[in-house]
């Protein structure tokens, strides 16, 4: 769901610390995951680095085998092909439960069954349909709706219609980051910053610099080769994810406003949204990931209304007000996390 609208960003990291852990060494772990790269900064004995690396890569492999639509023999790929014998693991169940929760809270704007529509409009990895008329759309909408999918007590996915296509790409990467964070804490790492494909989760402080982990929200007007930021926030025991397709926006010739085209999971239409970038801070990266996607599709007014009723979810939304003119909405909680540069 997310590939058609996500551009996730992470800018220059600065690090935090209050209780120096004398004797700890700075360790940076790097690798590939979920079609992108990761970089993790932590502190501890360097001799443990190979074991940490192996553990992290193992987590990535397990998440991929469960939920990657790009791996033909993953559990979710087999389910999408109609294999009803697959018994899903605990991670799949957890992501499904969180997806259902956010699906309900966003009034269905977050919907992991929208993959078929995404591909049809050309936002996915397959060739788009040449034309989508009302008849075609009505036919496709029978396969959209997370309420049409459930998991049995035996761990098998039950779909009201076999052709329903599940896609957790808008939440699984964030979930993978959360699993890595749990693993690092189990290894007694209490100071770390995880960056994976622009999504982030931080805990503790930087023993080396005695400063907070700080991460930036990208300026939508920044050059892709020389990115700048419009806000910097402290990320202590929090996660952050950003979504935006503002580099691929259109101008309404009648009003002069800039819009991004995203899929409305309720109507199936590729509609205009005035939110050009959505950055979300939450307790888990999976939650931040999913809501950042949702706000892009919901637009400003619906996003603000939802945010006023959400706990532990903060947002920084850049939206269009006229041609070449943008403004910012940020929640009070987000403002409290901002750092002065």
N, C-alpha and C positions, 0 to 999 in steps of 0.2 A: 504493500500500500504506500509505502513511504518513498519509493524510488522516484515517483513523479513529482514530488514536491520538496524533497529534503536537500538542503545543503547545510550540513552541520559543521560548526566552526569551533576552533579553540585557538586562542591567541596566547601570547607570552605568559608563561607561568612564573609566578613568584611564590615563595613557599612560607609556611607558618611554624612557630614553635614557642611554647611557654616553659615546658620542662625539658631542658636539654638532656638528651640521652648520651652521656659521655661514652666514647668508645665506639659509637655507631658510625658506619661508613655509608656514604651516599651510593646508592645502587640504582642504575637505570636499566630497565628491561625493555627490549623492543622486539617486535615481531609482526606477523600478519594475522588478521582475524576478520571474518565476516566480510570478505571482499575489500578490506581496507587495512590500515596498519594501527598498531598500538604502541604507546610509550608510557611506561610506568616508572615513577620516581619514588623510591622508598629508602629506608635507612636500616642498617643492620650489618652483620658480618658478611663480607663479600664472598666468603667461601660457600655460603648457602645459595648463591646466585644460580648455579646450574639446577639445583633442586627446585627453586622457585620457578624458574623458566619452564621446567618440565611440567610442574603442576599447573601453571597458567595455560600452557598449550593443551594440556589434557582437558581442562575445563572447556576451552574453545572447541575442541573436537567433539566433546559430548553434546554441547549446545547445538553445534552444527548437525550432528547425526539425528538429533531430535527435531529441529525446527528449520533447517535451511531448505528453502525451495530450490536452491541452486545445486543441491546434491541429489541425483536421481534416486538413490536408495535410502535417503533419510526417511524418518518416520512420516513427516508431513508430506513429502513427495509421494510416498506410497499411498497415503490416505487420499491425497488429491487424485491419484490414478484409480481409486476405487477399491483399494485393498482394505477389506473390513476385518482382517485378522490381526492388524497392528494393535499391540497393547502399548499405550503411551506411557512414558516415564513420569516421575514426579515433577520434573521441570516443565514438561509440556502442560501438565495439569495446572501448575501454578501460573504459567503465562496465560493459559486459557481463562482461568478464574479472574485474573487481573484484567484481561481484555474484556470479559463480560461486565465487570464492574464499571470500567471506564466507558464502555459501549452504552450502558444505562445512564451514567451520569452526564454524558455528552449528548444525550437524546439521539443516540445512534450515529453521531458524526464520526466516532472512532469505530471502524468496522473492518476486522481482518478478513471479511469475505468479499471485499471489493476488488480483488485481484483481477477477475475477469473483465470488469469494466475498465480498470486501469490499462490492461493490455489493448482493449478495443479502441481506446482513445489515443493510443500511441505513447502512453506514459510508462509502459513496461518494457519488457525485453523481447516482445514478439511484434510482428508486423501488424499495424492497426487496421481496423476495418475501413474500407473506402468511404462508407456512408453509414451513419447511425440515425435511422428515422425512428418515429415513435413506436412503430411495430417491433423493430429490432430491440429498442430499449425496454419495452414491456416484457419481451421474451427473456432478456438478460437479467432483469430485476428479480425474477423468480429464484435466482441463484444467489441473491444478496440478502444478508441479514444474519447476524450472529445468533439471534434467537432461534434460528433454524438448525442450530448445531448444539450437540450436547455430548458429554462423556459418560458412559455407563459405569456402573459400580465395578465392572470388570476391567475398566481402563480402555475400552474401545470407543472410538469417535463415531457418533451416530449423526447422520445428516438427513434432513427431511427430503432433500433431493441429492442424488449421488454426484451431480455435476458441480455442486458447491465447492469453490476453491478457497482453501484456507491459506492465509499469508500473514505471518507474524513479523514481517520485516520492519514494521514500524514500532516494534516493542522488543523484539528478541535481542537486538544488539545491546540495548540498554540493560536488559536482563542479564546478558552475558557479563557486562561490566559489574553488575551487582554480585554475581557469583564469584568473580575474581576478587572483589572487595571482601567478601566473606572468607574466601580462602586465605588472603593475606592476613586477616585478623586471626585466623586459626593458626597461622605461622608466627604469631606474636609480633606482627608488624602493625604498629599503631599510628604511624605517620607515613602517608602515601598519597600520591595523586595519580589517578588512572586517566589516561586520555586514549580513546579508541574511536577513530573515525570522526573526531570532533566532539564526541560526547565525553563527559567528565564525571568523575566522582572523587572527592577528596576526604581525607580523614586526618585529624591531628595537625601537626605542625612541621615546619622545615627546621630540623635541628641545625642545619648548616647556616641559615641566614636569620633565624629568629623572626621570620615574617610570615604572614598568612599565605596560604595557597591563594593565589588570585588568578582569575580567568576573565577573559574579555569577551564582550558581545561585539561582533563585527559590525562596522559601519556599512550599510548597504551600498554606499557610494565608493567603497574602497576598491582599489585595483586588485584583481585576483592574484597578481604576482607580488603585491606589496600591501597586504591587508592592514587596515587600521581599525581601531575599536572606538565605540561610543560610550561604553560603560565597562567598569571593572568591578567584580564582586569577590568577596571572600567566600571560599567554599570549604567549610569545616563540617564534616559529617553530613554533607549534602551532595546532591548530584545535579548536573545541568546538561540540558540538551537544547539544540537550536534547530529550527526548520526554516527554510526560505527558498523560494525560487524567484527572487526579485531580479536576478540577472536574466530571467526569461519572462518578462512581464509585457503586457500590452496596454496601449492607451486607448481609452474610449473616445472616439472622435467627437461625440456629442458633448460629453462633460469634461473631457481633458484629464480625467483621473486615470491613474495607473492601476492595473489589476493583474493578479495572477490567476491562472485558470486551474482549478482543482476540482476533483470529483466530489459531488454531493452524494453520499451513500444512501440518502433517503429517497432522492428523486432519480438518481443515476445520471444526472446531467453534469456536464463539465461546465461549472458555473464560475462567475467572476468573484474573486475575494479581494477585499481591500487591505488585508493583512499581508505585508510583504515579507515580514520576518517575525518569528515567534521564538523567544528564548524562555525556557521554563526551568525553575529550580524546584526540586522536590526531595523527599527523603530517599527515594530510590531512583536510579537512572531509568528503569523500565517505565515508571510513572511519568517522569519528565519527558521521555521519548514519546510516549503515547499522546500526552496532552499537547506537546509542541505540534505534532501532526494534526491533531484535532482543531486547534485554534486557526491553523492555516485554512482549513476548509470552512470553519464556522463564520469567519469574518469578525470584525471588531465588536459589534454590538452584542452578538451572542456570546462571544468569548468573555467580555467584561461581565455580563450577567452571570455566567457560570463561575468565573473566578471569585465573585463576591460570595459564593456559597461553598467554595472549596477550602478545606483546611490543609495546611502544609504544602500548598502549591502556589508558587509565586511566578509572575510572568513579566516580561519586557516585550511589548509588541510595537513594532514599527509598522505604521499604516499610511496609506496614501490619502491625501486630502484634496489634491488637485494635480494637474500635470507638473511634473518635476518638483512636487512639494509633498513632504511627508511630515508626520508627527509621531509622538511616542506616547504610549500608555504603559504605565508600570504600576504594579500593585504596591501598596504601602510596605509590605514585607520585603519586596525586592529592593525598594529604596533603602531599607535598613541594612541590607547586605552590601550595598555599594561602597566602594573605597574611593577616596580622593586620590587622584594621580598627580 
